[in-house]
């Protein structure tokens, strides 16, 4: 069959005849193969078709576009050819897009090879781009194992998933022709919409080699990644200036990651975290840290373990910890620092339930636990059980450029002894508003407390504070945010927070932050590096975050 004019209708009839009468129907089941082209030549005897012009062949989520495609209805294979110096072969798998010079592909089994391919696949926001490599692809069969994929990723694969394996490839989230940064790996495995696994990637910044990961690097394409690409720089008053570096580990069905800290004042600290997804909604975890104890002026081993759970929007945790180092900012200028043993602690959070109109949303909260608390150099110790029931409420709306927001939280605690109980009510009212080019945010917070706790870490008192933040842009890329925390009860400015930001308007932003505690000595600083493709999971994260709201 041949023709000189566009033959879309003829191509459709060709696809229909393949489905009804050819071997395709027996092989592909209900996965129809459709071939469309400007010109199609088909040999009925051999079942071989040559399509040229604007050619498209598709099956389920797979679509291939090329100037020329050769198709065999006998074994359901295609060869797609690009034009020298012209149009490329383009493959779509759902939202994933790849282009290259030549594609050989079995449309039924998913087995194939894409020569000199490049392309992108969606991340949390934006895309991850890969280039400069041949790509092999296959569709997961029942019981199939892949030596190039860690066991914990393979466990979540299902029959029918498409797997793309790249060799000697560079990848990045930067869309620029010359990326600001790039990771280069000898092997990259992509399961679209699910996972990316890079084998010991090397990190390049501005084309210059920076460092190499010693382990496989795993990115969750559906929810972002909690892994950091580069060393993290930070400062804490009792430890000095620090640098940290960490990476994920592939340990069979267990998800693991390690992190090491090197401080100018206290030397080396280390953390190892592992978790195992037992089933949907149930994840077991264990952490082991070897970190500095400022009270004892020595390093201590601090283990914790337990299970996180999620059922129908209800979430919670059951966990144990030993010598856990905690810093609880109870109020402006008042921070508890000490050690807690949880034996165990149980928490439960309901989903957020929406209220009608602009009233907002609310949820239920509960906690129970047995605790042993040590503070002030270990000289003050206490132990108690605690049962807590609470509710939280929040809402927001917008009137032009003015955006009010509000919230409230109530907790009732019982500590198991006569007279040991505490009721805590907190109310917040805020307003975001413009002042010329400056974005202003104001927040008032008042807390009422009745009773008290036998443990110092959650023994609260009445308070009333006011926060004011101003965010000032400088040119296209820079901005400065300044926030003050004013204690209304003592009429004193107790906190200042500063953040200098650079936004590339392309693929990343960098933030330098500094918190000045004007009452105590709880000063800290850090650097935050956020890839725009994964905004909810910063790769550089300072050791602390600003309370109340993050400017």
C-alpha positions, 0 to 999 in steps of 0.5 A: 500500500502506498500513496503520495498524499497524507494517509491518516485514515488509511493508517487507522485502517491499517492499525485496525486490520493488524488488531483484528486479523494479524498476529498483533491481536494475539500478542498484544492482548488489549494493548492496541498498536496504532500506526499513523503516517503521511505515507505507509508502504505495507507488505501483507505477506511479510507483515512489514510496514515502512512509514515516512513523513510525520510518523507516530506509533503508539501502544498504551502509554508509549508513543514514538514519533519519527521521520521514518519508522519500520514496523513488523507485525510478526514480532511487533518490533519497530525501528525508528530513524532520525534525519541526519542533522534534522528531526530526532526520534522522540519517545513519550512514556506518559509525561516522560520525553526522550529524543535520540538518533535511533530507536529499536523497540519491541512494542509488546515486551518493552525491550529496546535500545535508544541511541544517543538519547536525552530527555526529561522526566517529571520530579516534584516540580519541574523535571530531571534532565539526562543527556549523552547516553544510550538507553536500554528499556524493558517492561518489568515481568513477574518475578523479574530481578534487576542487578542494577536496582537496589533491593528496596526499590525493586520491592516496590516495582510492579509487573508492567513498570517500564525501566530505563537504564542509562550508561555514562550519563549526566543528569540535572534539574537545571534546564539551561543549555549549560547546566549550573550543576550536573551529576555524572554517573556510569549507570542511571536507572529511571522508573518514570514517576517513581524512582531514579537510581544513580550509581556513585555519581560525581558532582560538577558545579559550573563544569568543575568536578567537586566530589563523588558519592561512594554509594548509589544515590536514590531520588524519589520522583513522586515526593522529592528527595531528602538526600543532599547533593553537596556538603552542608555548612552551619554554625551552632554556639556551643559547637562552632562552625561545622560541615556535614556530608551524607548520602543514601545507602542501598542495603537490600530492602532497607532504606538507609542513609548516613551523615557525618558532621565535623565541627571546629569546637567538638570534632566529629559527629555521626548519624546512621538512619534506617527504615523498612516499609513493612506494608502500605502505611507502616514503616519501621525505623531505627536511628543511631547517633554519636553526638556531642553532649554539651552538659557532660562535655563528651560525645554520647551514643543515642539510639532510637527506634519505632514505627510510623503509621498512616491509615486513612489520613490518620498518622502517628508514631510509636517510638523509643529513644535513649539519651535523646538530645532535645532543644525545645524553644518554649518561648522567646528567650526560653529554650530547654536543653537536655536529654529525654528517654522515651519508654515509649511515646505514642502520638496520633494525628487525625486528618485535617477536616475542612470547615465551611466557607473561609472558616479553615480546617481543624484536626484532633491530636493525642499523645501518651508516653513515659519519660525520663528527663535530665537537664542542667548538666544532669543535676536536675532529673525527673520522670513521669508519664504523660497523657495528652489530648488536643485539637488544632485549628487554622485558616486563611483568606485573601482580600486583594493584596492583603492576606489574613491568617489565624489559628488556635491550639488547645492541649490538656495534659495529665501526668499521672499524679494528683494535681499534676495536670496542665491546660495550654491554649494558644491563639495566633492572628497574622496578616501578610501585606505589601508596603511598596515592593516590600512584603510585610508579615505580622503575627501576634501570638498569645498563650494561656497556661493553667497548671504545670508539668513535673518535667522541665521540657514541657512545663509552659507559662503564659506568654504574649509575643509579636513577630514582624517580618519584612522581605526586601527584594534587591534586583532580579535575584536577591532578597533580604528578610528580617524578622524581629520577635518582641516579648509583649509581657516584658516589653523587650526585643528578644529575637532577630532573624535574618535571611539573605536569598539568591534565586537563580530563576532557573533551577536553585536558590541559596539562603544564608540564615542567622538567628540572634537570641538576644536573651540567652545564648541560643544563636545559630546560623546555616545555609539552605540550598533548595533545588526548585525541582524538589522544593519541599526537601532542601538539600542544604539544611541548617541544623535549626529552623525558625520557629513560628513561621519561616521567613 
